[in-house]
Amino acid sequence: MTKKTMKNKHNNMTNITRTILTALIIILAATATRAAKVDTLSVYSQKMKRSLSTIVYTPDAAGEAKYPVIYLLHGYSGNSTTWPGITDVARLADTYRTIIVCPDGQNSWYVDSPVDPSMQFETFISKELPEYIDAHYPTYARRELRAITGLSMGGHGAMWNGLQHPDVFGNIGTTSGCMDICQYPNCWQIEKVLGNKFQNEAVWKSHSVYYSLDRLLGSRQNIIIDCGYSDFFYPVNLQTHKRLRELNVKHDFYVRPGGHTGDYWHNSIDYQIMFFAKQFDKVLNEK
């Protein structure tokens, strides 16, 4: 090999290396600049006659005209900032190309309270808020492309609103959810929402996810349930799984090491969002 040939070969390799490095820099720059848009809103509830804080994450615009929507519900004593404090919600919105909505559900258990007109959160979560989001954001306003999930009280709320409104939510999840409020009559201010359990037992039972599971028969909803082995809600989640099997309702049920903690939810929510994203992709690929 002559010196000239060796020099040309070296120059060619250098040019190839520069091209690869340039491409990598462009890709990394594009990734670094991608960031979900974050809006902190005050959404008015006509039924409750007041406004509620809601945080909305919209994926970085990359050509998509519309997006699916996932509603993330917080637990007892939380608010709209709970999920952003547990995980990087913006990353999830960008990664899975979905709008993510984090509303403030206060300590409502996400039901329409029969004793407190100021706590009508089933109407807010299943009607007023989706209508607002669909009117103000580039969403697919379809049940198949809408999901709801949450942690603890929010897990109850997600399942409750999902099974009560299959026309709104085609995909339902719960992580560490309280699936049967009847087992906890003196906990987490449930009686402020439903009244005293021992004086209103029928009301409590009618608002329990566990005792309403038969509403999922024939609903064709995609359902994911998970809970940690060490979680105090593990027994009732297992009970719910067994009941769904008796009803022959299709669902995914996952159990992992962990308790009722932020560390557990930080990991579990990734799997829940991935589950929903797969369901969304199936629908969108059918078009």
Summary of the structure (lengths in Angstrom):
residues: 287
radius of gyration: 22.9
end to end distance: 57.9
largest distance: 98.2
contacts: 970
relative contact order: 0.12
helix: 46%
strand: 19%
